Amino acid sequence: MDTILTVKAEDLARLSPQEAVNFFREMLWAEATALGIGINLINVPGAITVGDGGIDAEVRDVPINGGQGIVKQGLTRYQIKTGEFVLSEDHHIKEILFRVSALKKGRLELKPKIQSCLDEDGTLVVVLFGWDNPDPKEQFREKFVAELIAIDPKYRSAKIEVFQQNQLIGFLKPFISLALKANGNDDKIFQTHYAWSEQAEMQRPFKMGDAQKKFLSDLQTQLRRDSETIHLYVRGEAGIGKTRLVLEATRTDDLSPLVIYCDSPEHFKYSNLMNELLKADNQFSCILVIDECDFENRTYIWDKLRNRGRRIKLITIYNEFDPTSGSTLPIDVQPLDNAQISDMASHGEDSKRLSKHLKTEKFSKVPICFTSHPNSCISSYGLSGGIPMVKGLPLMSSFKIYPILLMIYVNGSMRCLSMQRSPV
C-alpha cells in the first residue's frame, strides 16, 4: 500500500542529469550524517558540464561502521546516469569507462579519474536513475571487468558496483525528507528545507547579531548530537523571527537533507507521517520542525516520539516561555538590539525602502523609538483600529492629530522604528 513516503521508479526516472546529481549529493550527505562522517570527505561538484574525468561524486578516506552501503570503505567514486542509459548495451558501458574522443578513433583509453580510482583500489559505483533490471548485479560487474581486462589484466579484481532504481529507492527509506522530495510531496503539508526556504516570508533579507549567531551555533550543536532522540523547544516573542532562525540554522549541508517542516501541530498529529514514525521498526533519520506548537501539542508529540530512535530530532517553535522539564531543551531567541536595528534603518536597504514608499526623506530621519513589539507602541499611544497599508508598508496616521507610526520588517517580522507627530 502506497504512503506519503512511497517512491516509485518513475519518480527517479523523471530527474534531469543536473537534478539527479544534486539529489544524489543530498543522499550522500544524509548517509554521512547518519554515520557520523564529516561531509568534508564528500565531493559532488554541482556543474555537470565541467570535465569530471569520468566521475560525478567522490568520497575519500572514509572509515565505515554500518550504514546502507551507499558509502564504501576508503575511496569511492560515482558515475551518475539518467534517462535511457542501460548496461545491457556494451556501448553504454564503454561510454562510462573510456574517453569518448579515444573511442571515436577506435582506441580504449580509461577516463583519468576512473583509472586512478581503480589503481588506488577504490570502488567505482555506477548510479542509474533511469534504469532497473532484474538480472543479477554480478552480471553487470562482469561486463565492466571484461572491458577493463582488455586494457590490463590487473583490473580483473576491480571493485565495481551498480546502483539501480530499486536500490536507490531502498536507500531513501530512512530519509523522509528525501523521499518527499523524490515523489513530489515536498511542497504540501510537509516541506523539505528547500520548499520551506522558498516561502515568501523566508525570502526576506536576513540580519543577524551576536545573539542570533550564538543561537544558530547552539541549535546546530544540539542537532548534531548522535547519542539520543532530542527535543529542542525554540521560544521567543511573537514576530521575533524564530522560524527564520531555525531555517537558517538547518541550512547546512549535513542538516538540510534531513529537515521536514510543518506549520501546524494539528497537521502532524494525525498524519500518515506520524503513523510512519511510530512504527516499531522504523529506521528514519529526520529533523522534524513543527511551528506554532503550544505546550499541549508539543508534550503530546514528544511523548510519542521520544523512544523512537536517536535519529529523530524534534524542533518545536512557539511564542510563550512555558516551563520545560525532563529531556526537552528550551532555546530562547533574542531580538536584534536597538543599535543593530538603528543601523539597518539608517544605512541599509531598509532605509531606502522607507524613503521610496513614503516619497519623502524626513520620515527615515526622525528619532527612533524602539519597542519589543509594534502592538505595545499602538497601545501606549492610545491608538486603536486597523493599520492601513501604504504600498505594502504598514502606516497608521492622521494628518491632523494622530501620530505617525513607522514600521519596518526585520528578519520577516514587523518592528516599530519611529514615532512622530504629523503636521496639523
C-alpha positions as CSV (number, residue, x, y, z in Angstrom):
1,M,0.0,0.0,0.0
2,D,1.4,3.4,-1.0
3,T,2.0,6.0,1.6
4,I,3.1,9.7,1.7
5,L,6.7,8.3,1.6
6,T,6.4,5.9,-1.3
7,V,8.9,6.4,-4.0
8,K,8.5,4.7,-7.4
9,A,10.8,4.1,-10.3
10,E,9.2,6.8,-12.4
11,D,9.9,9.4,-9.7
12,L,13.6,8.8,-10.2
13,A,13.4,8.4,-13.9
14,R,11.9,11.9,-14.4
15,L,15.0,13.6,-12.9
16,S,17.2,15.6,-15.3
17,P,21.0,15.0,-15.2
18,Q,21.5,18.0,-13.0
19,E,18.7,17.1,-10.7
20,A,20.0,13.6,-10.3
21,V,23.5,14.8,-9.4
22,N,22.0,17.3,-6.8
23,F,19.7,14.6,-5.4
24,F,22.5,12.1,-5.1
25,R,24.6,14.7,-3.3
26,E,21.9,15.0,-0.7
27,M,21.7,11.3,-0.4
28,L,25.4,11.1,0.3
29,W,25.2,14.0,2.9
30,A,22.2,12.3,4.6
31,E,24.0,9.0,4.8
32,A,27.2,10.7,6.0
33,T,25.3,12.5,8.8
34,A,23.6,9.2,9.9
35,L,27.0,7.5,10.0
36,G,28.8,10.4,11.7
37,I,31.1,11.0,8.8
38,G,32.3,14.6,8.1
39,I,30.7,15.9,4.9
40,N,34.1,17.5,4.1
41,L,35.1,14.0,2.9
42,I,32.3,14.1,0.2
43,N,32.8,15.9,-3.0
44,V,30.0,16.3,-5.5
45,P,30.6,19.2,-8.0
46,G,27.5,21.0,-8.9
47,A,28.4,21.8,-12.6
48,I,27.8,18.7,-14.6
49,T,29.0,20.3,-17.8
50,V,32.6,20.7,-16.5
51,G,35.0,18.0,-17.3
52,D,34.9,15.5,-14.5
53,G,37.4,12.9,-15.6
54,G,34.7,10.3,-15.6
55,I,33.1,10.7,-12.2
56,D,30.3,12.9,-10.7
57,A,31.0,12.3,-7.0
58,E,33.7,11.2,-4.7
59,V,34.0,10.0,-1.1
60,R,37.6,9.6,0.1
61,D,39.3,8.1,3.2
62,V,36.1,7.2,5.0
63,P,36.1,4.7,7.9
64,I,32.8,2.8,7.7
65,N,30.9,1.3,10.6
66,G,27.4,0.3,9.5
67,G,25.3,2.2,7.0
68,Q,23.3,1.1,4.0
69,G,26.3,0.6,1.6
70,I,25.9,4.0,-0.2
71,V,29.4,4.9,1.1
72,K,32.2,2.4,0.9
73,Q,35.3,1.9,2.9
74,G,38.2,4.0,1.7
75,L,37.9,5.7,-1.7
76,T,34.6,5.6,-3.6
77,R,33.8,7.4,-6.9
78,Y,30.4,7.6,-8.5
79,Q,29.3,8.0,-12.1
80,I,25.6,9.1,-12.3
81,K,23.4,8.4,-15.3
82,T,19.8,9.3,-16.2
83,G,17.4,8.5,-18.9
84,E,17.8,5.6,-21.3
85,F,21.2,4.6,-20.1
86,V,21.2,0.7,-19.9
87,L,24.1,-1.6,-19.0
88,S,22.7,-4.3,-21.3
89,E,24.2,-2.4,-24.2
90,D,28.0,-2.7,-24.5
91,H,28.5,0.8,-25.9
92,H,27.0,2.3,-22.8
93,I,29.5,0.5,-20.6
94,K,32.3,1.8,-22.9
95,E,30.9,5.4,-22.5
96,I,31.3,5.1,-18.7
97,L,34.8,3.8,-18.7
98,F,36.6,5.2,-21.7
99,R,37.3,8.6,-23.2
100,V,34.8,9.4,-25.9
101,S,37.4,11.1,-28.1
102,A,39.5,7.9,-28.0
103,L,36.5,5.7,-28.7
104,K,35.8,7.7,-31.9
105,K,39.3,6.8,-33.0
106,G,38.9,3.1,-32.2
107,R,41.1,3.2,-29.0
108,L,40.3,2.2,-25.5
109,E,41.6,4.8,-23.0
110,L,40.3,4.9,-19.5
111,K,38.9,8.2,-18.2
112,P,41.6,9.6,-15.8
113,K,39.6,9.6,-12.5
114,I,38.2,6.2,-13.2
115,Q,41.7,4.9,-13.8
116,S,43.1,6.4,-10.7
117,C,40.2,5.1,-8.6
118,L,40.8,1.5,-9.8
119,D,44.6,1.9,-9.4
120,E,44.1,3.1,-5.8
121,D,42.0,0.0,-5.0
122,G,38.9,2.2,-4.8
123,T,35.3,1.3,-5.6
124,L,33.6,2.6,-8.8
125,V,29.9,2.9,-8.4
126,V,27.6,3.4,-11.4
127,V,24.3,5.1,-10.3
128,L,21.4,4.6,-12.7
129,F,18.4,6.8,-12.1
130,G,16.6,5.9,-15.2
131,W,17.0,2.1,-15.4
132,D,16.2,-1.0,-13.5
133,N,16.8,-4.7,-14.4
134,P,16.1,-7.9,-12.5
135,D,19.3,-9.6,-13.7
136,P,21.9,-10.2,-11.0
137,K,24.2,-7.3,-10.3
138,E,27.3,-9.5,-10.7
139,Q,26.4,-10.0,-14.3
140,F,26.9,-6.3,-15.0
141,R,30.1,-6.2,-13.0
142,E,31.5,-8.9,-15.3
143,K,30.6,-6.8,-18.3
144,F,32.7,-3.9,-16.9
145,V,35.6,-6.3,-16.0
146,A,35.6,-7.8,-19.5
147,E,36.1,-4.3,-20.9
148,L,38.8,-3.4,-18.4
149,I,41.0,-6.5,-18.8
150,A,41.1,-5.7,-22.5
151,I,43.4,-2.9,-21.4
152,D,45.2,-4.5,-18.5
153,P,44.6,-7.9,-16.7
154,K,45.3,-6.3,-13.3
155,Y,41.7,-4.9,-13.4
156,R,40.3,-8.5,-13.1
157,S,39.7,-7.8,-9.4
158,A,38.4,-4.2,-9.9
159,K,35.7,-3.1,-7.4
160,I,32.7,-2.1,-9.4
161,E,29.1,-1.8,-8.2
162,V,25.9,-0.7,-9.9
163,F,23.0,1.1,-8.1
164,Q,19.8,0.6,-10.0
165,Q,16.4,2.3,-9.3
166,N,15.2,-0.4,-6.8
167,Q,18.4,0.0,-4.7
168,L,18.1,3.8,-4.8
169,I,14.5,3.6,-3.5
170,G,15.7,1.3,-0.7
171,F,18.5,3.8,0.2
172,L,15.8,6.5,0.6
173,K,13.7,4.7,3.1
174,P,15.4,6.1,6.2
175,F,15.4,9.7,4.8
176,I,11.9,11.0,5.0
177,S,12.8,14.5,3.6
178,L,14.5,13.0,0.5
179,A,11.6,10.6,-0.1
180,L,9.1,13.5,-0.1
181,K,11.4,15.4,-2.5
182,A,11.6,12.4,-4.8
183,N,7.9,11.7,-5.0
184,G,6.9,15.3,-5.3
185,N,5.1,15.6,-1.9
186,D,7.7,18.1,-0.5
187,D,5.6,21.3,-1.1
188,K,2.4,20.3,0.6
189,I,1.7,19.8,4.4
190,F,5.2,18.6,5.0
191,Q,8.0,20.5,3.3
192,T,11.7,19.9,2.7
193,H,14.2,22.5,3.7
194,Y,14.3,23.8,0.1
195,A,10.5,24.1,-0.2
196,W,10.3,25.8,3.2
197,S,13.0,28.3,2.2
198,E,11.0,29.2,-0.9
199,Q,8.2,30.7,1.2
200,A,7.8,34.4,0.7
201,E,8.4,35.1,4.4
202,M,11.6,33.1,4.3
203,Q,12.9,35.1,1.3
204,R,13.2,38.5,3.1
205,P,16.6,40.0,3.8
206,F,18.1,38.4,6.9
207,K,20.2,40.2,9.6
208,M,22.0,38.6,12.5
209,G,23.7,40.0,15.6
210,D,25.9,38.2,18.1
211,A,22.9,36.7,19.9
212,Q,21.4,35.3,16.7
213,K,24.7,33.8,15.7
214,K,25.0,32.1,19.0
215,F,21.5,30.7,18.6
216,L,22.5,29.2,15.3
217,S,25.6,27.6,16.7
218,D,23.8,26.3,19.8
219,L,21.0,24.7,17.7
220,Q,23.4,23.1,15.3
221,T,25.4,21.6,18.1
222,Q,22.4,20.0,19.6
223,L,21.1,18.7,16.3
224,R,24.5,17.0,15.6
225,R,24.3,15.1,18.9
226,D,24.1,11.4,18.0
227,S,23.5,9.8,21.4
228,E,19.8,10.1,21.8
229,T,16.5,11.4,20.4
230,I,16.3,15.1,21.3
231,H,13.5,17.7,21.6
232,L,14.5,21.4,21.2
233,Y,11.9,23.9,22.2
234,V,12.6,27.2,20.4
235,R,10.7,30.1,22.2
236,G,10.6,33.8,21.9
237,E,8.3,36.8,21.4
238,A,5.8,36.7,18.6
239,G,7.2,38.1,15.4
240,I,10.8,38.0,16.6
241,G,12.0,35.7,13.7
242,K,12.1,32.3,15.4
243,T,11.0,30.3,12.3
244,R,13.6,32.1,10.1
245,L,16.4,31.4,12.6
246,V,15.6,27.7,12.7
247,L,15.6,27.7,8.9
248,E,19.0,29.4,8.8
249,A,20.4,27.1,11.5
250,T,19.4,24.0,9.4
251,R,20.6,25.3,6.1
252,T,24.0,23.5,6.4
253,D,24.8,20.6,4.0
254,D,24.7,18.0,6.7
255,L,21.4,19.1,8.3
256,S,19.2,20.4,5.4
257,P,18.7,17.0,3.7
258,L,17.1,15.7,6.9
259,V,14.6,18.6,7.6
260,I,10.9,18.3,7.4
261,Y,8.9,21.4,8.2
262,C,5.2,21.5,9.2
263,D,3.5,24.8,10.0
264,S,1.0,23.4,12.5
265,P,1.0,20.6,15.1
266,E,-2.6,19.7,14.1
267,H,-1.4,18.8,10.6
268,F,1.2,16.5,12.0
269,K,-0.6,14.7,14.9
270,Y,-3.0,12.6,12.9
271,S,-1.0,12.4,9.7
272,N,0.4,9.4,7.8
273,L,3.8,10.7,8.6
274,M,3.2,10.5,12.3
275,N,2.0,6.9,11.8
276,E,5.2,6.0,9.9
277,L,7.4,7.5,12.6
278,L,5.5,5.5,15.2
279,K,6.2,2.1,13.6
280,A,8.3,0.0,15.9
281,D,10.8,-1.0,13.2
282,N,11.4,2.5,11.7
283,Q,14.9,3.5,10.9
284,F,14.1,7.1,9.9
285,S,16.6,9.9,10.1
286,C,14.9,13.2,10.3
287,I,14.9,16.7,11.8
288,L,11.2,17.4,12.3
289,V,10.3,21.1,12.7
290,I,6.8,21.9,13.9
291,D,5.8,25.5,14.1
292,E,3.1,27.2,16.3
293,C,3.4,24.2,18.7
294,D,1.9,25.0,22.1
295,F,2.6,23.2,25.4
296,E,-0.2,20.6,25.0
297,N,0.7,19.7,21.4
298,R,4.4,19.5,21.9
299,T,4.0,17.4,25.0
300,Y,1.8,15.0,23.1
301,I,4.1,14.8,20.1
302,W,7.3,14.4,22.2
303,D,5.7,11.7,24.3
304,K,5.0,9.7,21.1
305,L,8.4,10.2,19.5
306,R,10.9,10.2,22.4
307,N,11.5,6.5,22.3
308,R,11.5,6.0,18.5
309,G,15.3,6.2,17.9
310,R,18.2,8.6,18.3
311,R,18.0,9.6,14.6
312,I,14.8,11.5,15.2
313,K,15.3,15.2,16.2
314,L,12.3,17.3,17.1
315,I,12.2,21.1,17.0
316,T,9.0,22.8,18.2
317,I,8.5,26.6,17.9
318,Y,6.2,28.7,20.0
319,N,5.9,32.3,21.3
320,E,5.4,31.5,25.0
321,F,8.0,30.9,27.6
322,D,6.4,27.8,29.1
323,P,8.4,25.9,31.7
324,T,10.1,22.7,30.4
325,S,11.2,19.6,32.2
326,G,12.9,16.2,31.5
327,S,14.6,15.8,28.1
328,T,13.1,18.9,26.5
329,L,15.7,21.6,26.0
330,P,14.5,25.2,25.7
331,I,16.4,27.5,23.4
332,D,15.4,31.2,23.6
333,V,15.5,33.6,20.7
334,Q,16.8,37.1,21.4
335,P,15.8,40.1,19.4
336,L,18.2,42.2,17.5
337,D,19.4,45.0,19.8
338,N,18.4,48.6,19.2
339,A,21.8,49.7,17.8
340,Q,21.6,47.0,15.1
341,I,18.1,47.9,14.0
342,S,19.1,51.6,14.1
343,D,22.0,50.9,11.8
344,M,19.7,48.9,9.5
345,A,17.3,51.8,9.2
346,S,20.0,54.4,8.7
347,H,22.3,52.7,6.3
348,G,20.8,49.7,4.8
349,E,18.3,48.8,2.1
350,D,15.5,49.1,4.7
351,S,16.1,52.9,4.9
352,K,15.9,53.1,1.1
353,R,12.7,51.1,1.2
354,L,11.1,53.5,3.7
355,S,12.0,56.6,1.7
356,K,10.8,55.0,-1.5
357,H,7.4,54.0,-0.2
358,L,6.8,57.3,1.7
359,K,8.1,59.5,-1.1
360,T,9.9,61.7,1.4
361,E,13.2,61.8,3.3
362,K,12.1,63.2,6.6
363,F,10.4,60.0,7.8
364,S,13.5,57.9,7.6
365,K,15.4,60.5,9.7
366,V,13.1,61.0,12.6
367,P,14.2,60.0,16.1
368,I,13.8,56.3,16.6
369,C,11.6,54.8,19.4
370,F,12.2,51.1,20.0
371,T,9.7,48.6,21.4
372,S,9.6,44.8,21.8
373,H,6.5,44.6,19.6
374,P,4.5,47.1,17.4
375,N,1.4,46.5,19.4
376,S,2.9,48.0,22.5
377,C,3.6,51.2,20.6
378,I,0.0,51.3,19.5
379,S,-1.4,50.7,23.0
380,S,1.0,53.2,24.6
381,Y,-0.2,55.9,22.3
382,G,-3.9,55.0,22.8
383,L,-4.3,54.1,19.2
384,S,-6.9,51.6,18.1
385,G,-8.3,50.2,14.9
386,G,-6.6,48.7,11.9
387,I,-3.3,49.7,10.4
388,P,-3.8,51.0,6.8
389,M,-1.3,49.9,4.2
390,V,0.7,52.3,2.0
391,K,2.3,50.3,-0.9
392,G,2.8,47.3,1.3
393,L,4.2,49.3,4.3
394,P,2.1,49.5,7.4
395,L,1.4,53.1,8.3
396,M,-1.1,54.4,11.0
397,S,-1.6,58.1,10.5
398,S,-4.0,61.0,10.6
399,F,-2.7,64.2,9.1
400,K,-4.4,66.2,11.8
401,I,-3.9,64.9,15.3
402,Y,-2.6,61.3,15.4
403,P,1.0,60.2,15.5
404,I,2.6,58.5,12.5
405,L,3.9,55.0,13.3
406,L,6.7,53.8,11.1
407,M,7.3,50.1,10.9
408,I,9.9,48.0,9.2
409,Y,10.5,44.3,8.5
410,V,13.3,42.8,10.5
411,N,14.1,39.2,9.5
412,G,10.5,38.9,8.3
413,S,8.9,40.4,11.4
414,M,7.4,43.8,12.0
415,R,9.3,46.1,14.4
416,C,8.4,49.7,15.5
417,L,11.0,52.1,14.4
418,S,9.8,55.6,15.0
419,M,7.0,57.9,16.1
420,Q,6.4,61.4,15.1
421,R,3.5,63.8,15.4
422,S,2.2,64.5,12.0
423,P,1.7,68.1,10.9
424,V,-1.7,69.6,11.7
